[in-house]
Amino acid sequence: MHINNSERLQFELMTEKDVHLFFELDQNPEVMRFINNGKMTSMEDVINIYIPRMKSYVNEQKGWGQWKVTITNTQEFIGWVLVRPVDFFSDDPEFDNLELGWRFKQSAWGKGYATEAAKSIMDAVSNNNDINKISAIALEGNLGSINIMTKLGMKYIKTYIHKDPLGDVEAVYFEKVLPE
């Protein structure tokens, strides 16, 4: 799948060759605040945990993976948008419901980049007839991400314990039902 450039941004599926970008993004405690209480990710964890984890759900044809977001004018990497089936790491993934997630450098916050990128990617992956919903989760206090979910047309569904092999967290779940 190819994601068309948006007004200010371009997108490319990330690979293990982007290990330095994953590491670079996770070195700001504010960026990591709602991920793991501000703990920066080690290069060892990027290589041994996050890259294999990403590779387990990448499907280029369906648009699953982590999409590198770059500012078109400057070619600056500013973050990524994740796409994978909801509950992918469970025994019962929802293949008709795609989870979007995002992580952006603090220097990119407040400029509409995350919303612009997530909307472009959401629009592209939701063109697949097998997809009925687009969803996202966030910690309850992560008002920036919750604001993006709302701008994408997602509605609050529930607060719950999100189960993940890396650790369970209490999260808010938002979803958008796609028109038939």
Summary of the structure (lengths in Angstrom):
residues: 180
radius of gyration: 15.2
end to end distance: 21.3
largest distance: 44.0
contacts: 509
relative contact order: 0.16
helix: 32%
strand: 32%
